[in-house]
């Protein structure tokens, strides 16, 4: 068996930050709005990074390496069922479909929350639920695939290496080093865009509904306090 380097450090960090952000946003109670919004903005930043990395990142992070192909995915599943797995260094055809489904569902979840269209906001929860369902299916598929192929798929998202049959591994192309200048430029651009969105009001500040509720409550108290004083004065005068 041969170990081949597949996932660069930026991709692995992206993966686990995305898992953390999505779970935080999904399981954040309604009353903790600020945490929910911050997690959502982290998802936005990570999706923006993934877009850049999918175009100009390392070998197996690029979109061209895992274009969706339903026919190939069906053939891959049949091969697994026959005990003849097709080994691929990056995403195999079935995990490629799962990755695209997750990216698109996450984008839809974000857009239905951010865009100022009330009708879309009602779909936000639906897309969030679909994202979690797709993620669960994706993880189950990876566990089964890992058991049948012995490639160490899940562990590869920790250390970056997959295990391949010796003969195939010799012919496979490993991922190269991270283009650090591109990584720095991407992170800087994302930070600038998020800051500009918050500064111009295109994106709402993370201090969301919970602070709005506090403000509304304070206004109500200011109105109620003079009214209560008037009632008390009238009562005493009588």
C-alpha positions as CSV (number, residue, x, y, z in Angstrom):
1,X,0.0,0.0,0.0
2,X,1.1,3.6,-0.7
3,X,0.2,6.8,1.1
4,X,-0.6,9.7,-1.2
5,X,-1.0,13.3,-0.1
6,X,-4.4,14.5,-1.1
7,X,-5.8,17.3,1.2
8,X,-3.7,20.4,1.9
9,X,-3.8,22.1,5.3
10,X,-6.1,24.8,4.1
11,X,-8.7,22.3,2.8
12,X,-8.6,20.3,6.1
13,X,-9.0,23.5,8.2
14,X,-11.9,24.6,5.9
15,X,-13.6,21.3,6.4
16,X,-13.5,21.3,10.2
17,X,-14.3,25.0,10.5
18,X,-17.3,24.4,8.2
19,X,-18.5,21.5,10.3
20,X,-18.2,23.6,13.5
21,X,-19.9,26.6,12.0
22,X,-22.8,24.7,10.5
23,X,-23.5,22.7,13.7
24,X,-23.2,25.9,15.8
25,X,-25.7,27.8,13.6
26,X,-28.1,24.9,13.4
27,X,-28.2,24.1,17.1
28,X,-28.1,27.7,18.4
29,X,-31.3,28.5,20.3
30,X,-33.4,31.3,18.9
31,X,-32.6,33.5,21.9
32,X,-28.8,33.4,21.1
33,X,-29.2,35.2,17.9
34,X,-25.7,36.8,17.9
35,X,-23.9,33.5,18.0
36,X,-26.2,32.1,15.2
37,X,-25.4,35.1,12.9
38,X,-21.6,34.9,13.6
39,X,-21.6,31.2,12.8
40,X,-23.6,32.1,9.6
41,X,-21.0,34.7,8.6
42,X,-18.2,32.2,9.1
43,X,-20.1,29.8,6.7
44,X,-20.2,32.7,4.2
45,X,-16.5,33.3,4.5
46,X,-15.7,29.6,4.2
47,X,-17.9,29.2,1.1
48,X,-16.1,32.2,-0.5
49,X,-12.8,30.6,0.3
50,X,-13.9,27.3,-1.2
51,X,-15.0,29.0,-4.4
52,X,-11.5,30.4,-4.8
53,X,-9.8,27.2,-3.8
54,X,-12.0,25.2,-6.2
55,X,-10.7,27.3,-9.1
56,X,-7.1,28.0,-8.2
57,X,-6.3,25.7,-5.2
58,X,-4.3,22.5,-5.0
59,X,-4.8,19.6,-7.3
60,X,-7.6,17.6,-5.6
61,X,-9.4,20.7,-4.2
62,X,-10.2,22.1,-7.6
63,X,-13.7,21.7,-8.9
64,X,-12.4,20.1,-12.1
65,X,-11.2,17.2,-10.1
66,X,-14.7,16.2,-8.8
67,X,-17.2,17.3,-11.4
68,X,-20.6,15.7,-10.7
69,X,-21.2,12.6,-12.9
70,X,-24.3,10.5,-11.9
71,X,-23.4,7.7,-14.3
72,X,-20.0,7.3,-12.8
73,X,-21.5,7.4,-9.3
74,X,-23.8,4.5,-10.2
75,X,-20.9,2.6,-11.7
76,X,-18.9,3.3,-8.6
77,X,-21.6,1.9,-6.3
78,X,-21.9,-1.2,-8.4
79,X,-18.2,-1.8,-8.2
80,X,-18.3,-1.5,-4.4
81,X,-21.2,-4.0,-4.3
82,X,-19.1,-6.5,-6.4
83,X,-16.1,-6.0,-4.2
84,X,-14.2,-4.1,-6.9
85,X,-13.8,-0.6,-5.6
86,X,-12.5,2.1,-7.9
87,X,-9.8,4.0,-6.1
88,X,-9.5,7.7,-6.6
89,X,-7.1,10.1,-4.8
90,X,-9.6,12.9,-4.3
91,X,-13.3,12.7,-4.3
92,X,-14.7,9.5,-5.8
93,X,-17.8,9.9,-8.0
94,X,-20.3,9.3,-5.2
95,X,-18.6,11.6,-2.7
96,X,-18.3,14.2,-5.4
97,X,-22.1,14.3,-5.8
98,X,-22.4,14.6,-2.0
99,X,-19.9,17.4,-1.9
100,X,-21.7,19.4,-4.6
101,X,-25.1,18.8,-2.9
102,X,-23.7,20.1,0.4
103,X,-22.1,23.2,-1.2
104,X,-25.3,24.1,-3.1
105,X,-27.5,23.6,-0.1
106,X,-25.2,25.6,2.1
107,X,-25.3,28.4,-0.5
108,X,-29.1,28.3,-0.6
109,X,-29.2,28.3,3.2
110,X,-27.0,31.4,3.4
111,X,-28.8,33.3,0.6
112,X,-32.3,32.7,2.1
113,X,-31.0,34.3,5.3
114,X,-29.1,37.2,3.9
115,X,-31.1,38.4,0.9
116,X,-33.8,41.0,1.8
117,X,-36.7,39.0,0.5
118,X,-39.3,37.9,3.1
119,X,-40.5,35.0,1.0
120,X,-37.0,33.5,0.9
121,X,-36.6,33.8,4.7
122,X,-39.4,31.2,5.2
123,X,-37.2,28.8,3.2
124,X,-34.1,29.3,5.4
125,X,-35.1,26.5,7.9
126,X,-36.0,24.1,5.1
127,X,-32.6,24.4,3.4
128,X,-30.9,24.2,6.8
129,X,-32.7,20.9,7.5
130,X,-31.8,19.6,4.0
131,X,-28.2,20.5,4.6
132,X,-28.0,18.5,7.8
133,X,-29.8,15.6,6.2
134,X,-27.3,15.6,3.3
135,X,-24.4,15.9,5.7
136,X,-25.6,12.9,7.6
137,X,-25.9,10.8,4.4
138,X,-22.5,12.1,3.3
139,X,-20.8,10.9,6.5
140,X,-22.6,7.5,6.4
141,X,-21.4,7.0,2.8
142,X,-17.9,7.9,3.7
143,X,-17.9,5.4,6.6
144,X,-19.1,2.6,4.4
145,X,-16.7,3.6,1.6
146,X,-13.8,3.7,4.0
147,X,-14.6,0.2,5.3
148,X,-14.9,-1.2,1.8
149,X,-11.8,0.4,0.3
150,X,-9.4,0.8,3.2
151,X,-8.3,4.2,1.9
152,X,-8.5,6.0,5.2
153,X,-10.9,8.5,3.8
154,X,-12.1,10.0,7.1
155,X,-8.6,10.1,8.6
156,X,-7.3,11.9,5.5
157,X,-9.3,15.0,6.6
158,X,-7.0,15.0,9.7
159,X,-3.5,14.3,8.3
160,X,-4.1,14.8,4.5
161,X,-3.0,11.3,3.3
162,X,-5.0,8.5,1.7
163,X,-3.8,4.9,1.4
164,X,-3.9,3.4,-2.1
165,X,-2.8,0.1,-3.6
166,X,0.9,0.3,-4.4
167,X,0.6,0.0,-8.2
168,X,-2.2,2.6,-8.4
169,X,-0.6,4.9,-5.9
170,X,2.5,5.1,-8.1
171,X,0.5,6.5,-11.0
172,X,-1.7,8.9,-9.0
173,X,-1.0,12.6,-8.8
174,X,-0.5,14.0,-5.3
175,X,-1.5,17.4,-4.2
176,X,1.2,20.0,-4.3
177,X,2.1,22.7,-1.7
178,X,-0.3,25.4,-0.7
179,X,0.0,28.5,-2.9
180,X,0.6,30.8,0.1
181,X,0.3,34.1,-1.8
182,X,-3.2,33.0,-3.1
183,X,-4.2,31.9,0.4
184,X,-3.2,35.3,1.9
185,X,-4.9,37.2,-0.9
186,X,-8.1,35.2,-0.6
187,X,-8.4,35.7,3.2
188,X,-7.7,39.4,2.8
189,X,-10.4,39.8,0.1
190,X,-13.0,37.9,2.2
191,X,-12.2,40.1,5.3
192,X,-12.5,43.3,3.2
193,X,-15.8,42.1,1.6
194,X,-17.4,41.1,4.9
195,X,-16.3,44.4,6.5
196,X,-17.7,46.4,3.6
197,X,-21.0,44.5,3.8
198,X,-21.3,45.2,7.5
199,X,-20.2,48.9,7.2
200,X,-22.7,49.6,4.4
201,X,-25.6,47.8,6.0
202,X,-25.8,45.2,3.2
203,X,-25.1,42.6,5.9
204,X,-26.8,43.0,9.3
205,X,-24.5,43.2,12.4
206,X,-24.2,40.0,14.4
207,X,-25.9,41.8,17.3
208,X,-29.3,40.9,15.9
209,X,-32.7,40.2,17.3
210,X,-31.7,39.8,20.9
211,X,-30.5,43.4,21.0
212,X,-33.4,44.6,19.0
213,X,-35.7,43.0,21.6
214,X,-33.8,44.7,24.4
215,X,-34.2,48.1,22.6
216,X,-37.9,47.5,22.1
217,X,-38.3,46.5,25.7
218,X,-36.6,49.7,26.8
219,X,-38.9,51.8,24.6
220,X,-42.0,50.1,26.0
221,X,-40.8,50.7,29.6
222,X,-40.2,54.3,28.8
223,X,-43.8,54.6,27.6
224,X,-45.2,52.6,30.4
225,X,-43.4,54.5,33.2
226,X,-45.0,57.9,32.6
227,X,-48.3,56.3,32.1
228,X,-48.0,54.5,35.4
229,X,-47.1,57.8,37.1
230,X,-50.1,59.5,35.8
231,X,-52.4,56.8,37.0
232,X,-50.7,57.0,40.5
233,X,-51.1,60.8,40.6
234,X,-54.8,60.5,39.7
235,X,-55.3,57.9,42.3
236,X,-53.7,60.0,45.0
237,X,-55.7,63.1,44.0
238,X,-58.9,61.2,44.4
